[in-house]
């Protein structure tokens, strides 16, 4: 099957982007908001080569108290209220309700492969301009025509 490189790039981009954005959007639509309390700042394990900061946060869910490790580098004193989101069916799946805490992993996991795709498909020495790509079920799977 012959397709042009723009169609191939857009299809590959959407194949990468839709699962990442879709799962996050589903998580957001099924999440509930509440107020959490910062308990203390953690510094990671002593044996870690790179010690990452994190915030230990708790909130009330029905008659329970749910504790979770939240986004790091908040620099908030203990006892500070903070907005959080959690799943009603699984309250331990909670996140601090700020952009980097909710979307940061999606941007990293989707952004790095996207940048690699852009570099590969937009560089004229890798895939020449106005070329067509032939996709097949046998090797080579992608062939430049």
N, C-alpha and C positions, 0 to 999 in steps of 0.2 A: 504494500500500500504506500503510495507516494503522498507526502504532505509537505507543505513549505515550512521553513524553519520558524516563522512567527507562530503558526498554528501549533507546532510542536512545543514551543516554549510556553505559550499560554496554557496549553493542556497540562503540561508538566507542572507549571506554577499552580494551577487550580487543584491538581491532584495532591500537591503538597499542602496547599493552604486550607482547603475545605475541611479535612479531618482535624487540623489544629484549631481552626476558628470554630468549627461546628461543635466540637466537644466542649470548648470553653463557653460558648454561647448557651449550650444546653445546661451546663453547670450553673451559669449565672441566672438563667430563667427559673431554675428549680431551687435556687438558694433563697435564704431568708436573712434579713438584716437584724442585728441586735447590737447591744453595747457590751464590749468586753473590758476587762481591767488588766493593765500591764502589771505582772507580778514582779519580774526582774529580767535583767539582761544576761544571757548566757554567752559563753565564749568558745563552745566546742570542746571536743575531747583533748586531753593533755597530749596524747600521742599523735594527733593530727599534724601533718606538715603545714597545712594552711588552716589556721583556726578561723572559722567563720562565726560572726556574731549572729545571734538570734534573740528574739524576745519571747519570753514565756508569758502567755496570756490565758486568762480564764474567763468564762462566762457561765451564766445560769441557763440551763435547758431543762424545763419542767422542774423536777425536784432534784436534779443532778447538777454538779459542777463539772464542766468540761475544761480540761487544760490542753493547750496545744502550743507547739513551737511556731511562732509567727515570723514575719519578715524581720530581718536584721537591720541594724543601724538606725533604729527609730529614735534612739537617744531620748526616751521619755522616762521620767522618774516613776518608780513603783507607785501604783494606785491611780495612775492616769487612765481615765476612760478613753476607749478607742473604738471606732466602728468596725464591726466584723461581719462577714457573711459565712453561713454554714448551710449544710444540706439537712433538711428536716429528717430524712430517713437515716442519715449518718452524721450526727452532730460533730463527730471528731474530725470530719473533713471540713475544717474551717480555715478561713484566710482573713487577713486584715483587709479591710475594704478601702484600699488605696491602689492606684494604677500599677505601680511596680510589683506589688504582691500578687495581684490577680493576673496581669498580662505579661509579666517579665519572662516567665519560662516560655510562653508562646512566642514572644518576640525572638528569643534566643534560638529555640529549636526550629522555628520557621525562617528566621532571618538569615542565619548562617548558610543553610542550603540554598536559599533564594539568592544570596550574593554570589555563591559559587555558580549557580545556573546562569546568572546575568553575565558573569565574567566569561564563562565558557561559550555561551550562545551569542554574545554580542561582540566577541573578539573575532575580527575577520580572518585571522590565521587559523583558528580552530574550525569554525564553520563559516565558509565563505558566504558573502552576501548573495542574495537571490538563488541560493542553492536549495535543493529539495532533499528531504530525508526519506529514506525508504525504511519502513518498519517491517520486520518479519518475525516469525515464531522460531526460526532457526538462526544459528550464528552466521554472520554478525547480526545482532538484533536491530541495530541502528546503522544505516549506511548512508553516506553523503553521496548524492547523485548530482 
